[in-house]
Amino acid sequence: MPVADKSELYRRLPSVDEVLRLQQITDLTEREGHAAVAEAARAVLGRVREEIAAGRLNSSGVELAISGLPEAVERQLRQALQPSLRSVINASGVVLHTNLGRAPLAAAALDHLREVASTYSNLEFDIAKGERGKRDVHVERLFAQLFAACAPEPISTVVVNNNAAAVLLGLNSLAEGGEVVVSRGELVEIGGSFRIPEVMAKSGAFLREVGTTNRTRIADYSRAISEKTRLLLRVHRSNFQITGFTEQPALSELVELGRKRGIPVMEDLGSGALIDLRSVGISGEPGVADSLRARVDVVTYSGDKLLGGPQAGILSGRRELVARIRSNPLFRALRVDKLTYAALEATLLAYIRQDHDAIPALRMLRLPAQEIERRAQAVKQKLDKAGGLSLEILDGRSVVGGGAAPAATLPSRLLAVTCEGLSADEFAARLRSGEPPIVARVEEGRVLLDLRTVFPEQDELVARSLLAISSKHPST
Ligand SMILES: *Cc1c(COP(=O)(O)O)cnc(C)c1O
């Protein structure tokens, strides 16, 4: 198309103001406001101009685009006014998936959050005395109750923004200007650029590495202790394993050494389960109670990993050390808001009532493979007659994720699906582009759906989404 023709096509396009004066558009402006509609009109006109520039629109194409402007603006506006953060269906079988928001909240947590956040609250107000109170009291009493049986002295707890903040705050409060002894096998990096040596540097404490990558003995810690030592740090290997020729002192040995030399022991536990994971068939994954029972002085863990609550970092331990942590000015900068306290308090109350199934992440972990199989069969039955799809139910494993050992997996039954005319990657992409998006695994040329992490009320949506994709790709 000659250049002159293009400029003639551009001239035919209305201006943004002209678009805004169209009857359909003025209705829209009344509802959604001038600024948003003008922005949408600008975006749509910009796209038409790009099409002309690329030579993809001729004279009649431009006429068609102009006649379709009101609808295009409305569509653009609807898209722009949709939140970007939205619900997805997690069919990956990874229960605590950091990219998918980790633990879904319990219904009771949402109710409490809504009630507390939609009105004023006693966040920092002592109702009985009518004076200023402390925001920590709401959850501290619950943690103390949950840990009452673990330790001879009462356990204190403070809550900050996330576990990375908890580790930073713990190190800064207990070891600033001094040395912290850590095994070389525990200088870990957790996803999202949390690295122990870097957090240590930011805390103002000095890292004193001991041992080797695969073997560290209690004597290594003992030799490294000097008048500069402030803390012995144990870091849970959340996302990797060291196997083979390995050695690591027991937590109790580290505690004993600390006691003997008058140096506190802090443990970054990461996931921080509040239930005994052996009860769901996962062994070798220590819980917060195990650490406190071993007399670790301070334990740090996340609120949204195995605890199953909101994002938070929790420091539990000996009263005088937690008091030092609480009086650190950095605590004020890292503290959490009423939304977090509300969600955490309701989640902890479920633990106190031993109503573990009220916590979605725990409910999913406890789901037996037969139950997952039953639901997979029900989905399969709905789709068996759909052309183009082929479905099979296989043995597989769900992954705990979120800083539980990589080997922490649970037996599951997976729905393996292929769709004629689509590669597994294309099929998975279609599932993600659905409403709501479905995130699945792709393995060996098929899409694998693990219903362990799908809420039962979402099974129907999964079936419908698969059906919709297959109907766009009929087998003949
Ligand atoms: C997950 C994890 C962290 C980081 O916790 P966030 O709550 O994501 O900040 C730190 N240390 C360990 C060992 C972890 O597993």
The ligand as an SDF file (V2000), in Angstrom:
LIG
                    3D

 15 15  0  0  0  0  0  0  0  0999 V2000
   10.9420  -19.9010   53.3130 C   0  0  0  0  0  0  0  0  0  0  0  0
   12.1480  -19.7130   54.1310 C   0  0  0  0  0  0  0  0  0  0  0  0
   12.6120  -18.4230   54.4410 C   0  0  0  0  0  0  0  0  0  0  0  0
   11.9210  -17.1980   53.9320 C   0  0  0  0  0  0  0  0  0  0  0  0
   10.6460  -17.0710   54.4960 O   0  0  0  0  0  0  0  0  0  0  0  0
    9.6070  -15.9750   53.9130 P   0  0  0  0  0  0  0  0  0  0  0  0
    8.4260  -16.1190   54.8140 O   0  0  0  0  0  0  0  0  0  0  0  0
    9.3740  -16.3440   52.4990 O   0  0  0  0  0  0  0  0  0  0  0  0
   10.2690  -14.6520   54.0410 O   0  0  0  0  0  0  0  0  0  0  0  0
   13.7400  -18.3100   55.2060 C   0  0  0  0  0  0  0  0  0  0  0  0
   14.3940  -19.3910   55.6700 N   0  0  0  0  0  0  0  0  0  0  0  0
   13.9800  -20.6480   55.3890 C   0  0  0  0  0  0  0  0  0  0  0  0
   14.7790  -21.8060   55.9090 C   0  0  0  0  0  0  0  0  0  0  0  0
   12.8420  -20.8460   54.6100 C   0  0  0  0  0  0  0  0  0  0  0  0
   12.4300  -22.0800   54.3280 O   0  0  0  0  0  0  0  0  0  0  0  0
  1  2  1  0
  2  3  1  0
  2 14  2  0
  3  4  1  0
  3 10  2  0
  4  5  1  0
  5  6  1  0
  6  7  2  0
  6  8  1  0
  6  9  1  0
 10 11  1  0
 11 12  2  0
 12 13  1  0
 12 14  1  0
 14 15  1  0
M  END
$$$$
